[in-house]
């Protein structure tokens, strides 16, 4: 698969890529405000949701990782309440019962999969300030210059559908051009980076911006200063 880096949300302008207004299925309670910017076989999709009001569902029909970029979203699930404003993130697990409330002007970016799973992990918050543990750097053959120091925390894992989400951080480095190995949503918490696709198109991101990169998209990554991001990864199907 080939593709391009997609700027899902730019904090400076408050805008992002336009998508197609459609649901992820008949039981998608956010479907009336969902814009799908990217989708692939295996039920993987990414985009944004503009939604307000109140809705409940006994069994959430898919797995969705989201980051609020405007307004306020409140989720009630399993006796817990998740009060989310700009920069806050959760994963809603497939099969979870939730009640959602959002004020007018609320918007979030998402990565989701409709693939079937036996996992019932509920709603999992992704803490931006969580302590991170050391993690492997990019393979040496794809690093220009010194090897970076990387760290991460995985908040949500569903191996049945290859879905993982959490926080990742790194010191400055250049990762040489290569195909992206997974479908990945990235929301920048700290730092700046340039992502240059195989055709030379450059996307620059900083804190508050979000991008999506599909599996197989060829790009080069230049990270300026220390960088921290929220990530949601879906392995999906090989195409």
N, C-alpha and C positions, 0 to 999 in steps of 0.2 A: 504494500500500500504506500502511495506517496501522498503528500499533502502539504499544507502550510500551517505555520503557527497562527493561531487564532487569538486575537485580543478580545477576550470576553468582556473585560471592564477596564476602563481607564479612569483612575480616581480624579485626575486633574480636570477632565471634561465632564465626568459623570455619565459617560456614554460607553457603548461597546458595540460589537458586531451585531447586526440584525439577523434574526433567524426566522423560522417558519412557526407561526402560532399553531400548536397542536399538542395533544395530550400524549402521555406515555401509555395510555390504555383507558378503558371505560371507567375504571375506579380511581383515576388520578385526580385527587381533590384539588390540586393546584393547576389542573389542565387549562382552565379558562385564562390563566395568565402566563402560561409556559411558552417560551420561544426557544425552539430547538435550532441551534446553530450548526451542530455537527452530530452525525450519527453513523453507526457502522453495524455490520452484521453481528449477531450475538446479543442484540438488545442494548448496546452501549450508546449513550448520548450525552451531549453537553450543551449548555446554553444558559439562559437566565429566566427568572420568573418575576413578573410584576403582579403582585397579588395583595388583596386586602379583604378583610372580613373574618368570618369564623367558620370552621368546618371540622367535622369529626369523622373518623373511620376506624372500624374495629380491627382491620388488618391492612396495614399499608402495603400496596401492591408491588412495590419494587424497592431496591436499595438506592438511596440517594445521599450523596455528600453535598453539603451546601455551605456557602459563606455569605452572610448578609453584607450587602454593600450600601444599603440605604434603608432608613426607617427602622421599624421594630417588629420582630417576629417572636411570638411566645408559643412554645410547644408544651403541652401537658401529656405525660406518658408514664405509666407505671408508678404513679404517686409522686413523680418528680416534675418540676417545672424548669424549663430552659428559656430564659429571657435573653433574646439575642438582638444585638444592635451591630452597627458597622464593624466588620472585622471578626465577628464571632462566628463559630463554625460548629456544626454537628453532622453526624451521619445518622440517618433514619433507616433502621434495619427493616428488611422485608418482613411482613407479618406482624409488625408492631401496631398496637392500638394507640392512636394519638388524637388529640384535639389541638387545632392550630388557630391562632388569632394573630392578625396583622393589621397595623394601622395603615391609612392611606399613604401611598408613596413608598411602601416597602418593596424592596427588590433584593434578590439574591442570585448568585451564580451557582451552577450545579454541574455535577457529573453523576450519572445514574446508570444502573443496569437493571433490565427487566428479567434477567436470567433467573431461573428457578433455584432456590436454595433451601436447605433444611435449617439454616442458622436463624436463631431468634435472639439477637443481641440487644434489641430495644433501640433507644436513642442514646448515642454516645457523643459527649461533648469533646471537642478538640481544644485543649488548653494552650493558648499561645505562649504562656510563660512556663510550661512544663519543663522539668529538667531533662536534658537530652543526653543520650549515651553515644559513645564513639561508634561510627559506622564506616564501612569501606568507602574509599574514594572511587572516582571513575577509574576504569582500567587504565594502566599506565600508558598504553599505546595511543590513548585518546586525550592525554593531558599534555599541554604545552607548558614547559617550565616546571616549577616546583610542584610536588604533589600536595593537594589541598588537605586540610584537616576537616573532616565531615562528622556530623553527629545527627541523631534523629530520635524520635519517639513515635512508635506506631500505636495509635489510639484504637484503631478498628481494623480487624482482619476477618475476612470471610473467604477462606481458601476454596470453598465450593464454587464460587464465581470469580475467584481471582481478584477480589476487591480489597484494597488497603488504603488507609488514610491516617494522617498524622502530621508531624512537624519535622522539617529537615533544615539543617544549617550547614554552611560551609565558609571557609576562608576564600579569598580571591583566587581565581584561576581561570584558565581558558580550556574548555573541553572541545577538542577538535570535531570536525564535521563527521557525523555518523547517523544512521537511521535510529530514530527513537524506539526503544525496545517495548514500550507499553503505551496504552492510552493514559494521558495524565493531565489533570487539572492542577494548576499552580496559582496560589494567591500569595503575593509578596508581602511579607510582614516587615522586613527590614532590608535595606540595601538596594542596589541597582544592577541590572544585567541587560545585555544585548543578545538577542537570539537572531541569528542570521540563517535563513533557509537556503536550501540548495540552489535556488534561482537568484540568490543575492538579496532578497527582501529582508530588511532588518526591522525587528520589533524591539523597542526599548521599553523596559518596565522598571518601576520603582514601587516603594511601599504603597499599598492600596490597590495596585493593579492586579489583574488576573488574566492568565493565558491558558489555552488548552492546546496540547500537542497530541495528535493521533499517532498510533503505532505506525512505524515505517517512515514518518516524516523526517527528512534529512535536514539537520541543522547543526550550527556551531554555536556554542554558548560562551560568552565572555562575561565573567562576574567581576564587578568593580567593588572592592571592599567586602566586608563580611556580609553574607546574605542569609536570611531566614525566610522560609516559606511554609504555608500549609499545603499539603499535597493530598490528592486523591488519585489512586492508580487502579486501573482496571486492565487485566491481562486480555480479556476478550478472546475472540476466536482469530486464528491466523487466517488471513485472506490473501 
